[in-house]
Amino acid sequence: MSPNSLLNKLLGYVLEQDKEIDPRGFKLQGYKGFLKGRADLQGLPGVDFDIKLDGEHVWMRVAWLEAKAPPTLPVEQWKGVIVVSD
């Protein structure tokens, strides 16, 4: 497939998605405590700001997190715990 054809398909996809997406779902002003600024995110592991790569400027980069299994509890810490299953 040619680059022009791929770009044409991508733009067609974006236009179709635009018809189905309600932009009101992306307004976060009504959610208290959800909006975070640079000061809230700076210093978090895997979050970097103002990176210059090969002539590009990246405002913010967030590293992918690796899924890890939760730690297991020793048997003695389970004493007295009631386990409810669905």
Residue pairs with C-beta under 8 A, 6 or more apart in sequence:
28 34
28 35
29 35
38 49
38 60
41 47
41 49
41 60
42 49
45 63
46 62
46 63
46 65
47 60
47 61
47 62
47 63
48 58
48 60
48 61
48 63
49 59
49 60
49 61
50 57
50 58
50 59
51 57
51 58
51 61
52 58
